[in-house]
Amino acid sequence: MNSKEVEAGTGLLYTRPFLLLCLSHALFASSFNMMLPELPAYLSSLGGAAYKGWILALFTLTAGISRPFSGRLSDTIGRIPVMYIGVGACIVCSLLYPLLPFVSGFLLLRFFHGFSTGFKPTGTTAYVADIVSAERRGEAMGILGICMSVGASGAPVLGSWLVKAFHSMQYLFYASAILALLSMLILMRLKETLQRAQKFQWSLLRIHRDDIFDPQAIPAGIVMVLCYCSYGVILTLAPDLSDHLGISNRGTFFAIFTLSSISTRFFAGRISDQLGRIPVLKTSVLVIAGAMLLFAGVQEKWVFYLASVVFGLGNGIFSPAINAWTIDLGDPEKKGRALATMFMALELAIGGGAALAGWYFADQLGHMPAIFYTVALMNVFAWIYLWQEGKK
């Protein structure tokens, strides 16, 4: 691939760099997602049941804080070093969880573990934007999302099985570290795509106001906040809802959700390339709102499974379109900054949704419907905002 192809992207999609990147991203997603179903119960066993909402909130707080840094570094020292930082955080934190088996230690690691998603997705998405043409950008984001979903779908089930089989969380943590290490080994086979990449200097960590937000990408950030609070809510409440319904493997929801998401990512990104980002996004937020209404009325397993499928469908439509729309809106010379803006909104939404859901839920099942109704309404607001944007 010559320098012009790297800079502008090519008409090809399934190139060797793209496929390797997708495999690395799938393993990365597996690494941190495999823990999610078991962490609430693990924290309770440490005496921290009151802090369940902070499992995701602390993780996403650090991810959000690190986004301006990852965006700036991605546009200066390169995409691959930024990905190394993210995957490295997964490896180190996974290995440290067994060494800090107390509430404060666990919460501290959740805080630092957030650097993983603060860096890896920013570098990965910018790398894809470098090697794929704008005409196939939505399709590429959809395929990348599929690979992440594949990694996230089986990993939670595997994680829950490891805990049940060995009656210990240690095997889960070590398995997470191994998957992250494999992801990093694959990255070592990729070449940097950023032209005129700089050597790292500490001065690059001095973040200015212009490095934090790309004003042109703010519309995508607003939609992300309104829509993705539902994701933080469901990640926090799904394990407890599974227990209440008598579903023995807490990873079942994650498997159903992500497999359903994969089914729409195959075509959603391509449709957004053909029909436009906003029409696709408007459809997705209404589907997600419908899923939240289903979760609010769950009394039986089949309704829970149906809601999980609908939620996956909505998110599978939403993710590739919002990623592509962000790059479309942003400065072509600063893709990392535009993506950092959108990802900061994502972390704010997930973290805020998780924290508020954990606080209001307080182990009271009767509180769940009000939480789901609230995030359903937020998705309706997202539709209204997109409708206004589409008229411009």
C-alpha positions in Angstrom: 0.0 0.0 0.0 1.6 3.3 -1.1 1.5 6.5 0.8 -1.3 8.0 -1.2 -3.5 4.9 -0.6 -2.8 5.0 3.1 -3.7 8.7 3.3 -6.9 8.6 1.3 -8.0 5.1 1.7 -8.6 2.6 -1.1 -11.7 1.1 -2.6 -10.7 -2.3 -1.2 -12.2 -3.3 2.2 -11.0 -6.9 3.0 -7.3 -6.2 3.0 -4.8 -7.9 5.2 -4.3 -4.9 7.5 -8.1 -4.6 7.9 -8.7 -8.2 8.7 -5.8 -8.3 11.2 -7.2 -5.2 12.9 -10.6 -6.8 13.1 -9.2 -10.0 14.7 -7.2 -7.9 17.2 -10.3 -5.9 18.0 -12.4 -9.0 18.6 -9.8 -10.4 21.1 -9.7 -7.0 22.8 -13.4 -6.9 23.2 -13.4 -10.4 24.6 -10.8 -9.5 27.2 -12.8 -6.9 29.1 -16.4 -8.0 28.2 -15.9 -11.5 29.6 -15.7 -10.1 33.1 -18.9 -8.0 33.0 -21.5 -10.6 34.0 -19.6 -11.7 37.1 -18.3 -8.4 38.4 -21.4 -7.3 40.3 -21.5 -10.6 42.3 -17.8 -10.4 42.8 -18.0 -6.9 44.2 -20.8 -8.0 46.5 -18.7 -10.8 47.8 -16.0 -8.3 48.7 -18.6 -6.3 50.7 -19.2 -3.6 48.0 -22.8 -4.3 46.9 -23.6 -0.6 47.3 -21.0 0.3 44.7 -22.3 -1.9 41.8 -23.1 1.2 39.7 -19.4 2.2 39.9 -18.2 -1.0 38.1 -19.0 0.7 34.8 -19.0 4.3 36.0 -15.3 4.3 37.1 -14.3 2.4 33.9 -16.0 4.8 31.6 -14.9 7.9 33.6 -11.3 7.1 32.9 -12.1 6.2 29.3 -13.8 9.6 28.9 -10.9 11.5 30.6 -8.4 9.8 28.3 -10.2 10.5 25.1 -8.6 13.9 24.4 -5.2 12.4 25.0 -5.8 9.4 22.8 -7.2 11.6 20.0 -4.3 13.9 20.1 -1.7 11.1 20.4 -3.4 9.2 17.6 -3.0 12.3 15.3 0.6 12.8 16.3 2.6 9.7 17.4 0.3 7.3 15.4 -2.6 4.9 15.6 -0.7 1.8 16.6 1.0 3.2 19.7 -2.3 4.4 20.9 -3.8 0.9 20.4 -0.8 -0.5 22.4 -1.6 1.7 25.3 -5.2 0.5 25.4 -4.5 -3.2 25.1 -1.6 -2.9 27.6 -4.1 -1.5 30.2 -6.2 -4.6 29.8 -3.3 -6.9 30.4 -2.0 -5.1 33.4 -5.3 -4.6 35.2 -6.5 -8.2 34.5 -3.3 -9.5 36.2 -3.7 -7.2 39.2 -7.4 -8.0 40.0 -6.4 -11.2 41.9 -3.8 -9.3 43.9 -6.2 -6.6 45.2 -9.2 -8.6 46.5 -10.8 -5.8 48.5 -13.4 -3.1 47.6 -11.1 -0.1 47.3 -8.5 -2.1 45.3 -11.1 -3.4 42.9 -12.6 0.1 42.3 -9.1 1.5 41.8 -8.4 -1.1 39.1 -11.8 -0.4 37.4 -10.7 3.2 37.2 -7.4 2.4 35.5 -8.9 -0.4 33.4 -10.9 2.4 31.6 -7.7 3.5 29.8 -8.2 0.4 27.6 -11.4 1.7 25.9 -10.1 5.2 26.1 -7.3 4.4 23.8 -7.8 1.2 21.8 -11.1 2.1 19.9 -9.8 5.6 19.1 -6.7 4.3 17.4 -8.5 1.4 15.8 -11.3 3.5 14.2 -8.8 6.1 13.0 -6.7 3.3 11.4 -9.7 2.0 9.6 -10.6 5.5 8.3 -7.0 5.7 7.0 -7.1 2.5 5.0 -10.8 2.5 3.7 -12.3 4.9 1.3 -15.1 7.3 2.4 -17.5 5.5 0.1 -17.2 2.3 2.1 -16.7 3.9 5.5 -20.0 2.9 7.0 -19.6 -0.7 5.7 -16.1 -0.9 7.3 -17.4 0.4 10.6 -20.1 -2.2 10.5 -17.6 -5.0 9.9 -15.4 -3.7 12.6 -18.4 -3.6 14.9 -19.3 -7.2 14.0 -15.8 -8.4 15.0 -16.1 -6.6 18.3 -19.5 -8.1 18.8 -18.3 -11.6 18.0 -15.6 -11.1 20.7 -18.1 -9.8 23.2 -20.8 -12.4 22.5 -19.1 -15.6 23.5 -16.7 -14.1 26.1 -19.2 -13.3 28.8 -20.6 -16.9 28.6 -17.1 -18.2 28.8 -16.3 -16.0 31.7 -19.3 -17.2 33.7 -18.5 -20.8 32.8 -14.9 -20.4 34.1 -16.2 -19.0 37.4 -18.7 -21.8 37.9 -16.3 -24.5 36.8 -13.4 -23.5 39.0 -15.3 -21.7 41.7 -12.8 -18.8 41.5 -12.5 -15.4 39.8 -8.8 -15.8 39.3 -9.1 -18.0 36.2 -11.5 -15.4 34.7 -8.9 -12.6 35.3 -6.0 -14.6 33.8 -8.1 -15.6 30.8 -8.8 -11.9 30.2 -5.1 -11.1 30.3 -4.3 -13.8 27.8 -6.9 -12.6 25.3 -5.6 -9.0 25.6 -2.0 -10.3 25.0 -3.1 -12.1 21.8 -4.7 -8.9 20.6 -1.4 -7.0 21.1 0.6 -9.7 19.3 -1.6 -9.2 16.3 -1.1 -5.5 16.3 2.6 -6.0 16.0 2.1 -7.2 12.5 0.5 -4.0 11.3 2.3 -1.0 9.8 1.6 2.6 11.0 -0.8 4.5 8.7 -0.3 8.0 10.0 1.9 10.0 7.7 4.7 12.0 9.3 4.2 10.4 12.7 6.1 12.1 15.5 8.2 10.6 18.3 6.5 10.8 21.7 7.2 13.9 23.8 5.8 14.8 27.1 4.7 18.1 25.7 2.1 16.2 23.6 0.2 15.5 26.8 -0.5 19.2 27.2 -4.1 19.3 26.1 -5.5 22.5 24.8 -9.2 23.4 24.5 -9.1 22.7 20.7 -7.8 19.2 21.4 -10.7 18.2 23.6 -13.6 18.7 21.3 -14.1 18.9 17.6 -17.0 21.4 17.4 -18.1 19.8 14.0 -18.6 16.4 15.7 -20.7 17.7 18.6 -24.0 16.7 16.9 -22.8 13.0 16.9 -21.8 13.4 20.6 -25.3 14.7 21.5 -27.0 11.8 19.9 -24.6 9.4 21.5 -25.3 10.7 25.0 -29.1 10.5 24.6 -29.0 7.0 23.1 -26.2 5.2 25.0 -27.4 5.9 28.5 -29.5 2.9 27.8 -26.4 0.8 27.3 -25.0 1.7 30.7 -28.3 1.0 32.3 -28.7 -2.5 30.8 -25.1 -3.5 31.5 -25.7 -2.6 35.2 -29.1 -4.2 35.6 -29.0 -7.2 33.3 -27.1 -9.5 35.7 -29.6 -8.8 38.6 -32.5 -9.2 36.2 -31.1 -12.5 35.0 -30.8 -13.7 38.6 -34.4 -12.6 39.3 -35.7 -14.6 36.3 -33.7 -17.7 37.3 -31.2 -17.6 34.4 -28.2 -19.4 35.7 -25.6 -18.1 33.3 -25.4 -14.3 33.6 -23.6 -14.1 30.3 -26.7 -15.3 28.4 -28.0 -11.7 27.9 -24.6 -10.6 26.6 -24.5 -13.5 24.1 -28.1 -12.8 22.8 -27.6 -9.1 22.6 -24.3 -9.2 20.7 -25.4 -12.0 18.3 -28.5 -10.0 17.5 -26.3 -6.9 17.0 -24.1 -8.8 14.6 -27.1 -9.6 12.4 -27.8 -5.9 11.7 -24.2 -4.7 11.4 -23.8 -6.8 8.2 -26.1 -4.4 6.3 -26.6 -1.3 8.5 -23.3 0.3 7.7 -23.7 -0.3 4.0 -27.2 1.2 4.1 -25.9 4.3 5.8 -23.4 4.7 2.9 -26.3 4.6 0.5 -29.2 6.4 2.2 -27.3 8.6 4.6 -26.4 8.4 8.3 -29.3 10.4 9.8 -32.2 8.2 8.4 -30.4 5.1 9.7 -29.7 6.7 13.1 -33.4 7.7 13.4 -34.5 4.1 12.9 -32.0 2.8 15.4 -32.9 5.1 18.3 -36.6 4.1 18.0 -35.7 0.4 18.0 -33.6 0.9 21.2 -36.5 2.9 22.8 -38.8 -0.1 22.0 -36.3 -2.5 23.7 -36.2 -0.4 26.8 -40.0 -0.5 27.0 -39.8 -4.3 26.7 -37.3 -4.5 29.5 -39.5 -2.3 31.7 -42.3 -4.9 31.5 -40.2 -8.1 31.9 -41.8 -10.8 34.1 -40.8 -13.9 32.1 -37.7 -15.2 30.5 -39.0 -15.1 26.9 -39.8 -11.4 27.2 -36.2 -10.8 28.6 -34.8 -12.7 25.6 -37.0 -10.8 23.2 -35.9 -7.5 24.7 -32.3 -8.5 24.4 -32.7 -9.3 20.7 -34.4 -6.0 20.0 -31.8 -4.1 21.9 -29.1 -5.8 19.9 -30.8 -5.0 16.7 -31.0 -1.3 17.6 -27.4 -1.1 18.7 -26.2 -3.0 15.6 -27.9 -0.4 13.4 -26.7 2.6 15.5 -23.0 1.9 16.0 -21.6 1.8 12.5 -23.8 4.8 11.5 -22.7 7.0 14.4 -19.0 6.2 13.9 -19.2 7.0 10.2 -21.2 10.1 10.8 -18.6 11.3 13.3 -15.8 11.0 10.7 -18.0 12.6 8.1 -18.6 15.6 10.3 -15.1 16.1 11.6 -11.9 17.7 10.3 -10.4 15.2 7.8 -6.9 16.1 9.1 -7.8 15.4 12.7 -9.9 12.2 12.6 -8.6 11.2 16.1 -10.0 14.4 17.6 -13.4 13.9 16.0 -13.6 10.3 17.2 -12.4 11.3 20.7 -15.3 13.8 20.9 -17.8 11.1 20.0 -16.2 8.5 22.3 -16.1 10.9 25.2 -19.9 11.3 24.8 -20.1 7.5 24.7 -18.3 7.1 28.0 -20.3 9.9 29.6 -23.5 8.1 28.5 -22.5 4.6 29.6 -20.9 5.8 32.9 -23.8 8.2 33.7 -26.4 5.6 32.9 -24.6 2.9 35.0 -24.1 5.2 38.0 -27.6 6.5 38.1 -29.1 3.0 37.5 -27.0 1.5 40.3 -27.9 4.3 42.6 -31.6 4.3 42.0 -31.9 0.5 41.7 -30.4 -0.1 45.1 -31.2 -3.9 44.8 -34.9 -3.0 44.6 -36.5 -4.8 41.6 -39.5 -2.5 41.7 -37.3 0.4 40.8 -36.2 -1.1 37.4 -39.2 -0.1 35.3 -38.8 3.7 36.0 -35.2 3.5 34.9 -36.0 1.8 31.6 -38.9 4.2 30.9 -36.5 7.1 31.5 -33.8 5.9 29.0 -36.6 5.1 26.5 -37.7 8.7 26.6 -34.1 9.8 26.1 -34.0 7.8 22.8 -37.2 9.6 21.7 -35.4 12.9 22.4 -32.5 11.6 20.2 -34.9 11.0 17.4 -36.3 14.5 17.7 -32.8 16.0 17.6 -31.9 13.9 14.5 -35.1 15.0 12.8 -34.0 18.6 13.3 -30.5 17.9 12.1 -31.9 16.2 9.0 -33.8 19.4 8.1 -30.6 21.5 8.0 
